[in-house]
C-alpha cells in the first residue's frame, strides 16, 4: 500500500532487500528511534496502554505458539537465528495453564465494553 502510494505520487521507492516490517513512506527501514516514536503516536491515537516493541514481539510469539503455528514458522516470523532460541522463549506458552490464560485474554479482548468496565474500576494512580 505504501509502495503504490509513493509511486502514484511520483516519489522514488526503495526496494528493501531484507524485507523489514516497519518502513518509511519511501520504503527505507525505520530507524529504531523513529520506530519507537511512531509506535508511541499510534498507541496514543488508539488510546492503548503502555507498550514497547519488545513486548509486542513477545506477544506475537506467544500468540503464534498458542495458535499452534509450527515452531520453525514462529522462528522465521520473529527472525530468530536458531530454533532453540524460539523454543527456549516460547515452550512455556504450550503449558495448559498458559493456553487457558491466553484463551481468557482472547475472549476479553473481543469485548471492548468489558475492558472499559475493568479500566473504570481500577484505582487511580493517586490512590495506589
Buried (B, 14 or more C-beta within 10 A) or exposed (E): EEBEEBEEEEEEBEEEEEEEEEBBEEBEBBEEEEBEEEBBEEBEEEEEEEEEEEEEBBEEBBBBBBEEBEBEEBBEBBEBEEEEEBBEBBEEBEEEEBBEBBEEBEEEEEEEEEEEEEEEEEEEEEEE
